[in-house]
Amino acid sequence: MLILEGTALNAMRAHAREAYPYECCGLMVGFDDERRVVHRALRLRNVNTESPQVRYDLDPLEVSRAEKSLAPRETILGIYHSHPDHPARPSQFDTDRAVETARLWPGVSYIVIAVKQGEVEAVRSWQLDESRQVFEAEPLEIA
């Protein structure tokens, strides 16, 4: 289960609305003690130049800066991105990208935000299964 603090959720929702009709992307930062709690969302630029309406690429330099800026005990708990005018479920591209990312950040969550005509319609969390090949829905609690 992923616990998402309201301020982090609001930041992700705002980012998704502002980026529409393009995909937004960012990192979820928090603590992974007994519970996985996201307390902030870090906006990153979508550097995909081919089709940013349906794909995202995290800026590697921004990711590196984000990792270096973590406070003690903080960790990257996941990646979020939006799906303009598409459902809040991972695409095949998202799955392929997550399989690559799992080598760097095993066990992270992936939040997909569905944005329809500029308004957030749904927010869902996903994790790769034990095989690290297929996404499974992950329970999401808003705190």
Backbone as a printed PyTorch tensor [residue, N CA C, xyz], in Angstrom:
tensor([[[  0.8370,  -1.1870,   0.0000],
         [  0.0000,   0.0000,   0.0000],
         [  0.8780,   1.2450,   0.0000]],

        [[  0.4290,   2.2490,  -0.7400],
         [  1.0990,   3.5360,  -0.7700],
         [  0.1920,   4.5490,  -0.0900]],

        [[  0.7680,   5.3200,   0.8190],
         [  0.0280,   6.3790,   1.5000],
         [  0.4950,   7.7060,   0.9160]],

        [[ -0.4550,   8.4890,   0.4630],
         [ -0.1580,   9.7450,  -0.2130],
         [ -0.7300,  10.8920,   0.6030]],

        [[  0.1440,  11.7570,   1.1070],
         [ -0.3400,  12.9190,   1.8470],
         [ -1.0720,  13.8540,   0.8910]],

        [[ -2.0820,  14.5150,   1.4030],
         [ -2.9210,  15.3800,   0.5800],
         [ -2.1570,  16.4610,  -0.1590]],

        [[ -1.1400,  17.0480,   0.4800],
         [ -0.3750,  18.1060,  -0.1880],
         [  0.3740,  17.5620,  -1.4010]],

        [[  0.8970,  16.3520,  -1.2910],
         [  1.5940,  15.7360,  -2.4270],
         [  0.6040,  15.4280,  -3.5430]],

        [[ -0.5550,  14.8990,  -3.1810],
         [ -1.5830,  14.6050,  -4.1820],
         [ -2.0220,  15.8830,  -4.8920]],

        [[ -2.2600,  16.9430,  -4.1360],
         [ -2.6820,  18.2090,  -4.7380],
         [ -1.6280,  18.7490,  -5.6970]],

        [[ -0.3570,  18.6110,  -5.3260],
         [  0.7320,  19.0720,  -6.1990],
         [  0.7650,  18.2770,  -7.5000]],

        [[  0.5720,  16.9670,  -7.4200],
         [  0.5730,  16.1320,  -8.6260],
         [ -0.6230,  16.4570,  -9.5170]],

        [[ -1.7750,  16.6330,  -8.9020],
         [ -2.9830,  16.9560,  -9.6730],
         [ -2.8120,  18.3030, -10.3890]],

        [[ -2.2630,  19.2960,  -9.6910],
         [ -2.0350,  20.6090, -10.2990],
         [ -1.0490,  20.4990, -11.4600]],

        [[  0.0040,  19.7430, -11.2740],
         [  1.0030,  19.5470, -12.3310],
         [  0.3530,  18.9250, -13.5640]],

        [[ -0.4800,  17.9230, -13.3530],
         [ -1.1480,  17.2400, -14.4690],
         [ -2.0810,  18.1940, -15.2190]],

        [[ -2.8200,  19.0130, -14.4790],
         [ -3.7250,  19.9790, -15.1310],
         [ -2.9410,  21.0130, -15.9360]],

        [[ -1.8530,  21.5180, -15.3420],
         [ -1.0590,  22.5530, -16.0010],
         [ -0.3510,  22.0280, -17.2480]],

        [[  0.0490,  20.7790, -17.2430],
         [  0.7770,  20.2040, -18.3800],
         [ -0.1400,  19.8390, -19.5420]],

        [[ -1.4150,  19.6220, -19.2510],
         [ -2.3710,  19.2010, -20.2810],
         [ -2.2910,  20.1300, -21.4900]],

        [[ -2.2470,  19.6390, -22.7160],
         [ -2.5240,  18.2830, -23.1940],
         [ -1.2940,  17.3740, -23.2790]],

        [[ -0.2270,  17.7550, -22.5900],
         [  0.9870,  16.9370, -22.5820],
         [  1.0650,  16.1430, -21.2860]],

        [[  1.8520,  15.0820, -21.3020],
         [  2.0740,  14.3060, -20.0830],
         [  3.0180,  15.0740, -19.1690]],

        [[  2.7090,  15.0680, -17.8960],
         [  3.6290,  15.5880, -16.8950],
         [  4.3340,  14.3940, -16.2650]],

        [[  5.3940,  14.6680, -15.5220],
         [  6.0760,  13.5840, -14.8170],
         [  6.8190,  14.1530, -13.6190]],

        [[  7.0700,  13.2840, -12.6610],
         [  7.7910,  13.7030, -11.4750],
         [  8.0730,  12.5330, -10.5580]],

        [[  8.6860,  12.8430,  -9.4440],
         [  9.0610,  11.8300,  -8.4590],
         [  8.2540,  12.0130,  -7.1860]],

        [[  7.9920,  10.9070,  -6.5240],
         [  7.3150,  10.9280,  -5.2290],
         [  8.3590,  10.6230,  -4.1560]],

        [[  8.4530,  11.5190,  -3.1890],
         [  9.4650,  11.4090,  -2.1420],
         [  8.7810,  11.2250,  -0.7960]],

        [[  9.3730,  10.3880,   0.0290],
         [  8.8040,  10.1790,   1.3540],
         [  9.6410,   9.2410,   2.1820]],

        [[  8.9610,   8.5610,   3.0900],
         [  9.6270,   7.6690,   4.0310],
         [  9.1350,   6.2450,   3.8400]],

        [[ 10.0490,   5.3090,   3.9690],
         [  9.7280,   3.8880,   3.7970],
         [ 10.1150,   3.1630,   5.0760]],

        [[  9.3890,   3.4830,   6.1390],
         [  9.6510,   2.8220,   7.4140],
         [  8.7140,   1.6230,   7.5040]],

        [[  7.8090,   1.6160,   8.4660],
         [  6.8170,   0.5350,   8.4940],
         [  5.7640,   0.7480,   7.4140]],

        [[  5.5690,   2.0090,   7.0580],
         [  4.5930,   2.3600,   6.0190],
         [  5.2920,   3.2240,   4.9710]],

        [[  4.8390,   3.1000,   3.7360],
         [  5.3980,   3.9030,   2.6450],
         [  4.5370,   5.1520,   2.5030]],

        [[  5.0810,   6.3030,   2.9440],
         [  4.3140,   7.5490,   2.9870],
         [  4.9790,   8.6020,   2.0980]],

        [[  4.2490,   9.0350,   1.0690],
         [  4.7280,  10.1000,   0.1820],
         [  4.3220,  11.4300,   0.7940]],

        [[  5.3190,  12.2930,   1.0620],
         [  4.9760,  13.5840,   1.6420],
         [  5.2740,  14.7500,   0.7070]],

        [[  5.9380,  14.4790,  -0.4270],
         [  6.1050,  15.5530,  -1.4060],
         [  6.2740,  14.9970,  -2.8110]],

        [[  5.8490,  15.8090,  -3.7530],
         [  5.9780,  15.4780,  -5.1720],
         [  6.9700,  16.4540,  -5.7840]],

        [[  7.9350,  15.9170,  -6.4930],
         [  8.9270,  16.7530,  -7.1650],
         [  8.6080,  16.7970,  -8.6550]],

        [[  8.2580,  17.9670,  -9.1350],
         [  7.9910,  18.1230, -10.5670],
         [  9.2940,  17.9770, -11.3430]],

        [[  9.2240,  17.2250, -12.4250],
         [ 10.3450,  17.1420, -13.3520],
         [  9.8330,  17.5140, -14.7330]],

        [[ 10.7580,  17.9190, -15.5820],
         [ 10.3740,  18.2400, -16.9600],
         [ 10.2080,  16.9560, -17.7490]],

        [[  9.2000,  16.9330, -18.5960],
         [  9.0410,  15.8480, -19.5570],
         [  9.9130,  16.2220, -20.7480]],

        [[ 11.0150,  15.5090, -20.9330],
         [ 11.9520,  15.8500, -22.0050],
         [ 11.7090,  15.0330, -23.2710]],

        [[ 10.5820,  14.3410, -23.3340],
         [ 10.2490,  13.5940, -24.5480],
         [  9.9010,  14.6010, -25.6410]],

        [[ 10.6230,  14.5420, -26.7520],
         [ 10.3970,  15.4920, -27.8430],
         [  9.6120,  14.8860, -29.0020]],

        [[  9.4840,  13.5690, -29.0310],
         [  8.7960,  12.9130, -30.1470],
         [  7.2760,  12.9640, -30.0120]],

        [[  6.7700,  12.6020, -28.8490],
         [  5.3130,  12.5790, -28.6620],
         [  4.9600,  12.8070, -27.1910]],

        [[  5.2010,  14.0290, -26.6850],
         [  4.9560,  14.3070, -25.2650],
         [  3.4870,  14.2600, -24.8580]],

        [[  2.5790,  14.1480, -25.8350],
         [  1.1600,  14.0090, -25.5010],
         [  0.8560,  12.6090, -24.9830]],

        [[  1.6870,  11.6270, -25.3410],
         [  1.4140,  10.2380, -24.9550],
         [  2.6190,   9.5310, -24.3300]],

        [[  3.7270,  10.2490, -24.1670],
         [  4.9170,   9.6280, -23.5770],
         [  5.6430,  10.6440, -22.7060]],

        [[  6.3750,  10.1120, -21.7420],
         [  7.1990,  10.9950, -20.9240],
         [  8.5910,  10.4020, -20.8040]],

        [[  9.5460,  11.2840, -20.6330],
         [ 10.9180,  10.9090, -20.3020],
         [ 11.3640,  11.8360, -19.1840]],

        [[ 11.8510,  11.2490, -18.1040],
         [ 12.3850,  12.0450, -17.0040],
         [ 13.7210,  12.6460, -17.4280]],

        [[ 13.9670,  13.8800, -17.0320],
         [ 15.2450,  14.5280, -17.3100],
         [ 16.2960,  13.9230, -16.3750]],

        [[ 17.2990,  13.2170, -16.9130],
         [ 18.2890,  12.5490, -16.0550],
         [ 19.0210,  13.5080, -15.1150]],

        [[ 19.2900,  14.7280, -15.5730],
         [ 19.9690,  15.7020, -14.7240],
         [ 19.0830,  16.0970, -13.5430]],

        [[ 17.7910,  16.2980, -13.8080],
         [ 16.8670,  16.6340, -12.7240],
         [ 16.7060,  15.4700, -11.7490]],

        [[ 16.7080,  14.2480, -12.2550],
         [ 16.6200,  13.0690, -11.3780],
         [ 17.8360,  13.0230, -10.4630]],

        [[ 19.0140,  13.2580, -11.0290],
         [ 20.2460,  13.2430, -10.2350],
         [ 20.2040,  14.3170,  -9.1530]],

        [[ 19.7620,  15.5090,  -9.5200],
         [ 19.6500,  16.5950,  -8.5330],
         [ 18.6600,  16.2260,  -7.4340]],

        [[ 17.5520,  15.6310,  -7.8280],
         [ 16.5320,  15.2390,  -6.8500],
         [ 17.0960,  14.2210,  -5.8660]],

        [[ 17.8150,  13.2390,  -6.3750],
         [ 18.3930,  12.2160,  -5.4970],
         [ 19.3780,  12.8350,  -4.5120]],

        [[ 20.1550,  13.8040,  -4.9740],
         [ 21.1470,  14.4540,  -4.1060],
         [ 20.4970,  15.3700,  -3.0780]],

        [[ 19.2720,  15.8270,  -3.3480],
         [ 18.6010,  16.7710,  -2.4530],
         [ 17.8000,  16.0900,  -1.3440]],

        [[ 17.7560,  14.7670,  -1.3440],
         [ 16.9530,  14.0610,  -0.3460],
         [ 17.4720,  14.3200,   1.0650]],

        [[ 16.5510,  14.5580,   1.9720],
         [ 16.8910,  14.7290,   3.3810],
         [ 17.1880,  13.3550,   3.9840]],

        [[ 17.8110,  13.3280,   5.1670],
         [ 18.0460,  12.0360,   5.8150],
         [ 16.7360,  11.2550,   5.9660]],

        [[ 16.8010,   9.9700,   5.6980],
         [ 15.6790,   9.0290,   5.7600],
         [ 14.7110,   9.1510,   4.5880]],

        [[ 14.7760,  10.2410,   3.8230],
         [ 13.9030,  10.3570,   2.6600],
         [ 14.3790,   9.4150,   1.5630]],

        [[ 13.4270,   8.9620,   0.7650],
         [ 13.7550,   8.1060,  -0.3660],
         [ 12.7690,   8.3730,  -1.4980]],

        [[ 13.1400,   7.9630,  -2.6770],
         [ 12.2200,   8.0520,  -3.8090],
         [ 11.3110,   6.8380,  -3.7460]],

        [[ 10.0270,   7.0950,  -3.5450],
         [  9.0430,   6.0190,  -3.4270],
         [  8.3570,   5.7110,  -4.7460]],

        [[  8.5020,   6.6110,  -5.7120],
         [  7.8460,   6.3320,  -6.9780],
         [  7.9490,   7.4410,  -7.9910]],

        [[  7.3260,   7.1620,  -9.1190],
         [  7.2560,   8.0790, -10.2530],
         [  5.7780,   8.3300, -10.5300]],

        [[  5.4520,   9.5720, -10.8260],
         [  4.0840,   9.8550, -11.2540],
         [  4.1210,  10.4650, -12.6450]],

        [[  3.0600,  10.2470, -13.3880],
         [  2.9010,  10.9150, -14.6730],
         [  1.4230,  10.9420, -15.0350]],

        [[  1.1020,  11.7760, -15.9990],
         [ -0.2970,  11.9190, -16.3940],
         [ -0.5650,  11.2470, -17.7310]],

        [[ -1.8350,  10.9450, -17.9430],
         [ -2.3310,  10.4160, -19.2160],
         [ -3.4190,  11.3620, -19.7210]],

        [[ -3.0580,  12.3230, -20.5820],
         [ -4.0730,  13.2180, -21.1310],
         [ -5.0820,  12.4610, -21.9940]],

        [[ -6.3340,  12.5650, -21.6210],
         [ -7.4460,  11.9550, -22.3580],
         [ -7.2930,  10.4460, -22.5370]],

        [[ -6.6680,   9.8100, -21.5660],
         [ -6.5350,   8.3470, -21.5280],
         [ -6.7180,   7.8780, -20.0830]],

        [[ -7.0270,   6.6060, -19.8810],
         [ -7.2780,   6.0910, -18.5280],
         [ -6.0330,   6.1160, -17.6280]],

        [[ -6.2820,   5.9980, -16.3380],
         [ -5.2190,   5.9970, -15.3280],
         [ -4.6490,   4.5930, -15.1490]],

        [[ -4.2300,   4.0050, -16.2420],
         [ -3.5770,   2.6930, -16.1760],
         [ -2.3500,   2.7340, -17.0860]],

        [[ -1.3270,   1.9820, -16.7360],
         [ -0.0780,   2.0270, -17.5010],
         [ -0.2520,   1.5130, -18.9320]],

        [[  0.4060,   2.1890, -19.8460],
         [  0.4550,   1.7390, -21.2360],
         [  1.5790,   0.7070, -21.3720]],

        [[  1.6870,   0.1010, -22.5280],
         [  2.7940,  -0.8260, -22.7670],
         [  4.1250,  -0.0890, -22.6810]],

        [[  4.1670,   1.1420, -23.1780],
         [  5.3770,   1.9590, -23.0740],
         [  5.7380,   2.1730, -21.6050]],

        [[  4.7310,   2.4900, -20.7820],
         [  4.9700,   2.6810, -19.3460],
         [  5.5290,   1.4130, -18.7180]],

        [[  4.9810,   0.2770, -19.0980],
         [  5.4420,  -1.0070, -18.5530],
         [  6.8840,  -1.2660, -18.9530]],

        [[  7.1930,  -1.0680, -20.2150],
         [  8.5690,  -1.2800, -20.6830],
         [  9.5400,  -0.3630, -19.9530]],

        [[  9.1440,   0.8880, -19.7650],
         [ 10.0010,   1.8490, -19.0670],
         [ 10.1780,   1.4500, -17.6010]],

        [[  9.1130,   0.9870, -16.9710],
         [  9.1810,   0.5830, -15.5630],
         [ 10.1020,  -0.6170, -15.3740]],

        [[ 10.0950,  -1.5330, -16.3280],
         [ 10.9860,  -2.6970, -16.2490],
         [ 12.4350,  -2.2210, -16.2280]],

        [[ 12.7620,  -1.2150, -17.0420],
         [ 14.1120,  -0.6420, -17.0450],
         [ 14.4050,   0.0620, -15.7200]],

        [[ 13.4430,   0.8400, -15.2450],
         [ 13.6060,   1.6190, -14.0190],
         [ 13.7570,   0.7310, -12.7910]],

        [[ 13.1610,  -0.4490, -12.8150],
         [ 13.1920,  -1.3520, -11.6540],
         [ 14.6120,  -1.7310, -11.2640]],

        [[ 15.5260,  -1.6640, -12.2020],
         [ 16.9300,  -1.9590, -11.8730],
         [ 17.5090,  -0.8790, -10.9630]],

        [[ 17.0760,   0.3690, -11.1870],
         [ 17.5810,   1.4900, -10.3900],
         [ 16.8300,   1.6470,  -9.0770]],

        [[ 15.5050,   1.5280,  -9.1490],
         [ 14.6440,   1.7520,  -7.9920],
         [ 13.6890,   0.5810,  -7.8360]],

        [[ 14.1560,  -0.5380,  -7.3200],
         [ 13.2470,  -1.6860,  -7.1660],
         [ 12.1370,  -1.3720,  -6.1630]],

        [[ 10.9370,  -1.8370,  -6.4810],
         [  9.8180,  -1.6920,  -5.5570],
         [  9.1200,  -0.3560,  -5.5580]],

        [[  9.4840,   0.5490,  -6.4830],
         [  8.8150,   1.8490,  -6.4820],
         [  7.3910,   1.7320,  -7.0140]],

        [[  6.5990,   2.7220,  -6.6650],
         [  5.2170,   2.8100,  -7.1350],
         [  5.1580,   3.7300,  -8.3460]],

        [[  4.1180,   3.5250,  -9.1410],
         [  3.8970,   4.3430, -10.3340],
         [  2.4700,   4.8700, -10.2740]],

        [[  2.3460,   6.1730, -10.1190],
         [  1.0160,   6.7730, -10.1230],
         [  0.7310,   7.3000, -11.5190]],

        [[ -0.4550,   6.9600, -12.0060],
         [ -0.9190,   7.4640, -13.2960],
         [ -2.1500,   8.3290, -13.0300]],

        [[ -2.1130,   9.5450, -13.5600],
         [ -3.1840,  10.5160, -13.3620],
         [ -3.9120,  10.7040, -14.6910]],

        [[ -5.1730,  10.3290, -14.7320],
         [ -5.9780,  10.5230, -15.9420],
         [ -6.5080,  11.9520, -15.9510]],

        [[ -6.2510,  12.6540, -17.0510],
         [ -6.7240,  14.0280, -17.2080],
         [ -7.6080,  14.0710, -18.4520]],

        [[ -8.8520,  14.4310, -18.2540],
         [ -9.7950,  14.4900, -19.3760],
         [-10.2020,  15.9410, -19.6020]],

        [[ -9.9250,  16.4330, -20.7920],
         [-10.2450,  17.8140, -21.1690],
         [ -9.7520,  18.8090, -20.1180]],

        [[ -8.5500,  18.5750, -19.6080],
         [ -7.9170,  19.5000, -18.6810],
         [ -8.2530,  19.3120, -17.2180]],

        [[ -9.1240,  18.3700, -16.8910],
         [ -9.4980,  18.1280, -15.4940],
         [ -9.0980,  16.7200, -15.0700]],

        [[ -8.5770,  16.6110, -13.8600],
         [ -8.1680,  15.3070, -13.3400],
         [ -9.4060,  14.4510, -13.1160]],

        [[ -9.3760,  13.2720, -13.6930],
         [-10.5100,  12.3560, -13.6170],
         [-10.2510,  11.2030, -12.6500]],

        [[ -8.9950,  10.7390, -12.5770],
         [ -8.6730,   9.6020, -11.7070],
         [ -7.1810,   9.5930, -11.4000]],

        [[ -6.8610,   9.0540, -10.2260],
         [ -5.4700,   8.8660,  -9.8060],
         [ -5.3520,   7.4360,  -9.3170]],

        [[ -4.4670,   6.6640,  -9.9200],
         [ -4.2990,   5.2530,  -9.5620],
         [ -2.8240,   4.9520,  -9.3480]],

        [[ -2.5660,   4.0300,  -8.4420],
         [ -1.1950,   3.6040,  -8.1640],
         [ -0.9860,   2.1710,  -8.6380]],

        [[  0.2200,   1.9080,  -9.1320],
         [  0.5800,   0.6110,  -9.6960],
         [  1.9750,   0.2260,  -9.2440]],

        [[  2.2210,  -1.0700,  -9.1850],
         [  3.5630,  -1.6040,  -8.9240],
         [  3.7900,  -2.7930,  -9.8350]],

        [[  5.0570,  -3.0060, -10.1760],
         [  5.3820,  -4.2110, -10.9270],
         [  5.2010,  -5.4200, -10.0220]],

        [[  4.7360,  -6.5200, -10.5830],
         [  4.5620,  -7.7450,  -9.8000],
         [  5.9320,  -8.3530,  -9.4930]],

        [[  5.9370,  -9.5010,  -8.8410],
         [  7.1960, -10.1370,  -8.4390],
         [  8.1010, -10.4670,  -9.6160]],

        [[  7.5170, -10.7230, -10.7750],
         [  8.3230, -11.0190, -11.9620],
         [  8.9620,  -9.7580, -12.5400]],

        [[  8.5060,  -8.5870, -12.0800],
         [  8.9420,  -7.2870, -12.5920],
         [  8.6800,  -7.1400, -14.0910]],

        [[  7.5720,  -7.7110, -14.5350],
         [  7.2070,  -7.6450, -15.9510],
         [  5.7950,  -7.1060, -16.1780]],

        [[  4.9460,  -7.1830, -15.1520],
         [  3.5300,  -6.8410, -15.3000],
         [  3.1180,  -5.9190, -14.1540]],

        [[  2.3150,  -4.9020, -14.4760],
         [  1.8030,  -4.0180, -13.4360],
         [  0.6110,  -4.6420, -12.7290]],

        [[  0.5470,  -4.3890, -11.4200],
         [ -0.6130,  -4.7470, -10.5980],
         [ -1.1070,  -3.4700,  -9.9260]],

        [[ -2.4130,  -3.3520,  -9.7830],
         [ -2.9700,  -2.2090,  -9.0640],
         [ -2.4800,  -2.2530,  -7.6230]],

        [[ -2.1700,  -1.0970,  -7.0910],
         [ -1.6800,  -0.9890,  -5.7140],
         [ -2.6830,  -0.1730,  -4.9020]],

        [[ -3.0460,  -0.6380,  -3.7100],
         [ -3.9390,   0.1670,  -2.8660],
         [ -3.3120,   1.5280,  -2.5700]],

        [[ -4.1340,   2.5580,  -2.6280],
         [ -3.6810,   3.9250,  -2.4170],
         [ -4.5450,   4.5540,  -1.3330]],

        [[ -3.8850,   5.0600,  -0.3050],
         [ -4.5930,   5.7300,   0.7890],
         [ -4.2020,   7.1970,   0.7860]],

        [[ -5.1810,   8.0740,   0.9000],
         [ -4.9180,   9.5090,   0.9690],
         [ -4.9650,   9.9230,   2.4340]],

        [[ -3.8780,  10.5250,   2.8950],
         [ -3.7840,  10.9210,   4.3090],
         [ -3.9550,  12.4270,   4.4510]]])
